Every structure is written in structure tokens, then in C-alpha cells.
Amino acid sequence: MRRIFVLGAVLVFIAGFAFLTVVAVIEQGFTVASFLSILILAMLAIGIVGALRNPPR
């Protein structure tokens, strides 16, 4: 049950940061910082969601 709560909280934070990144890209255009932000968000999402969906044995 706790894993589901943590997964939901993580997804909310990642979605929030993704929203802010998209807003920044719309306002300022696509920059190197935008690319790095998207790359970091993708790495965090893949790693955290993967770890929480596959518990240790």
C-alpha cells in the first residue's frame, strides 16, 4: 500500500516538473537547458517508476 502512495506522489511531482518544463519551452523556446530538463525528468521517471513497480525479492 505504501509503494502505491509513493508511486503516486512521485508521478505527481514528475508531472508537475514536466508541466513547468513545457511552459518554459513555450515561453522561451527550446534551449539546451530544456533538453537537459527533459532528459533528467525521463531518467528520474524511468528509474523511480521501475524501482517502485518491481519490488526486491
SVG drawing of the C-alpha trace seen along z (x, -y; Angstrom):
<svg xmlns="http://www.w3.org/2000/svg" viewBox="-2 -33 24 46">
<polyline fill="none" stroke="black" stroke-width="0.4" points="0.0,0.0 2.8,-2.4 4.5,-1.7 1.4,-2.8 1.2,-6.0 4.9,-6.8 4.5,-5.9 1.5,-8.3 3.4,-11.1 6.4,-10.6 4.3,-10.7 2.6,-14.0 6.0,-15.6 7.4,-14.4 4.2,-15.6 4.5,-19.0 8.1,-19.4 7.2,-18.2 4.4,-20.9 6.9,-23.6 9.4,-22.4 6.7,-22.6 5.7,-26.1 9.3,-27.2 9.8,-25.8 6.6,-27.6 7.7,-30.9 11.5,-30.8 11.8,-28.4 13.7,-25.1 17.2,-25.5 19.9,-23.3 18.5,-23.7 15.1,-22.5 16.8,-19.4 18.7,-18.7 15.5,-19.1 13.6,-16.7 16.5,-14.2 16.7,-14.4 12.9,-14.0 12.9,-11.0 15.8,-9.3 14.0,-10.0 10.7,-8.7 12.2,-5.5 14.3,-4.8 11.8,-5.6 8.8,-4.1 10.8,-1.0 12.1,-0.6 8.7,-1.0 6.9,1.3 9.4,4.1 10.0,4.7 13.0,6.6 12.6,10.3"/>
</svg>
